[in-house]
Each structure stands twice: as C-alpha cells, then as structure tokens.
Amino acid sequence: MVPELPPLPALTRAEGELVDAYLEVVDQLGRINPSRSSHTYGALRAAQALVGRAVALRDALEVMHRRGESEVHAATLARALRVLDGERRAHRVTLADPSVS
C-alpha cells in the first residue's frame, strides 16, 4: 500500500509554476551531473532541455515580481518541494558517493 502524501500547500499559480520549473531544472542538472552519468548523449540532451526549463523558471519569477509578489515564502515552498519529492530529486545534483563507484 502506498502511503498517502500530505496535501500541497496553497500556492499562487506563479508559485506553483516556480516550484514546477525549479524541479524540472533540478532534474536536468541531475541528468547532467558528471559524477552520476555514464553517457555524453544523455547529458547533452539534458543540457539542451535545461535551457528551456531555465527560461520557464525565469518567467515564473518575472510573473511573481510583476504581480507584486516581492517575497518568497520559503517555508511554504519548501513544503511543496518536499511533497513533490524535491529532496530525492535534488540529491542527484550532488556528487555521487565514492563508495558506490
């Protein structure tokens, strides 16, 4: 049985897009990470996709800024990232454990 995840906190549409785009950037960086990848083609494809994801991240932040959302509610966004498995996804960006190689 799969455990029930806590609900996402209430986010503005722009905050939701920020979280989604941030995690997509993290995913691409994890695929590029030279300490965890084994093929240049996959890393190249991830690097190419990273450009578009970075633009989406920038756009989400621009929308927030234009709407007057001048503060980032870090605790709320961190809860959303945790619900969306952000810790595991971000772990792929770090150096691989040397004992595993």
N, C-alpha and C positions, 0 to 999 in steps of 0.2 A: 504494500500500500504506500502510495506517495504521500509524504506529509503535506499538509495544507500550508501554503505560503501566506505570510501576513499580507494584508492588502497594501497596495501602493498608497503613499500619502497623497493628499490632494495637491496637484500641481497645476500651474497655468499651462496653457498649450505650449508656450515658448519654453517653459521649464521642462516639460515633457520632451520636447524636441531637443533641448540641450542635453538631457540625460541620454536619450537615444543616440544622438550624434557622438557624444563623448564615448559611449560604449563601443560604437562602431569604429571610432578612431583607435581605441584600446585594442579591439580585436585585430585590426590591421597591423598595428605595431607588434602585437604578439606573433603574428604570422611572419613578420619581417625579422624578428629577433634572431640574430645570427647564432646565438648560443642555444637556440631551440629548433632551428630549421635545418633541413638537410639538402634542400634543392634550391637553386637560384631562381628557377622559373616561378615557383610558388611565392617566393619573397618578392620577385619583380611584380607579379600580379597584385600582391598586397600593397606594394608601394604605389602602384598606379591607382588603385582604389582609394588609398589614403588621401590623395589629393581631393577627390570629390567629397569624402567624409569630412575633411578639414574645412571645406567650404560650407558644408551643412552646419558644422559646429559654429563657425563664424557667423553664419546667417542667423542661427538661433539666438546667439548673444546680441547681435545687432537689433533683432526684433525686441528682445527684452529691454535693451537700452532705450530704443525709440519709444517704447510704451511707458517709460519711466520706472521700470523695474531696475533700480540702481543698485540694489543689494542682492547678493546671492545668499539664499537661506541654506547654508551648508549642512546643517543637521537634517533638514527635511530632504535635501537632495541626496545626502549620504544614505538615508533610509531607503530611498527609491533605488539607489545603486545597489544596495545590499539585496533588496528583494529581487532585482534583475540579475543577480549572480555576479555583480561587479567585482567582488574580491577575487573570485576564481579567475575571471577574465583578465583582471589587471595583473594577476600573478604571472601570466605568460609573458609580460613585458620585462620582468626581472631576469637576472642571469639564472641560467639553469644550475641546479645543484651539481657540483663537480663529482659527487659520489655516484651520480646516476650515469655519467658518461662512460 
